[in-house]
Amino acid sequence: MFTIEHEFDATVVTLVDEGTASLQEDVIVNSFAECITIEQYDPRLDQVQKVTFSIAQMRDLAAAISLPEGVY
């Protein structure tokens, strides 16, 4: 399951891990004009971990997901 919300300065997508085994915390993707952040709560540290991608990095990641193994 996932949700999409349009905020003032970002589009926010929340991915919910549904299933019976080994569930992970929700993943929140914030899409801004200049970057994309991905956040996930880490219960071991009791804090949210955040990774920031440039738009070019996210475009490369999206392309890489659908490509076969190799160097591009």
N, C-alpha and C positions, 0 to 999 in steps of 0.2 A: 504494500500500500504506500501511497505517497500523496503529499499535498503540495499545491502551488499557491503562493500568496504574492500579490503585487503590493510592495511597500512604497513609500515615497521615493527612496533612492535605490531600491534593489528589488529583484525578483527572488523570492525565497522558496526553495524546494526542500521538503522534508521527506526523507526516505525512512520508512518504518520496517524493521526486520520482523517479518511474520513467519511463524513456523513452529515446529515442535522441539527442535534441538538447537542448542548453542546459539541462542538469540543474542544479537549485539545491540548496543544503544543506537538510537535514531541518528541519522546522518543529516545535517542541515547544510544545504548549498545556497550561498548568497551570491547572486550575480549582479555586480555593479558595472558601470560603464567602463571602468579601467582595470578591473580584476575580478576574480572569482574566489571566494573563500569556502572552505569545507570545514565544518565543525562536528566534533563528536565528543560527548561526555565520556571521561575516563574514570570509572568508579574506583580504580586502584589509587589514583592520585586525587580523587574528588575535585576534579577541575575539567574544564572544556579544553580540548586540544584543537588548534586551528592551523590549517595549511592555506597559504595564499598562492594562487596561480595567476600568471598574466593571461590575458585573453589568448595570446599566441600559444602558450603552454597548454591551455585547455583545448584549443583547436587541435593541436598535435596529439593530445591524449585521446580525444574523440576519434581522430583518424586512426590512431594506432590500435584501438580496440577492435576494429573491423579488418585489420590487415593480417596476413600470415606472418609467421616468425621471420625476422630479418632486420637489417639496419636500413633506416630510411632517412 
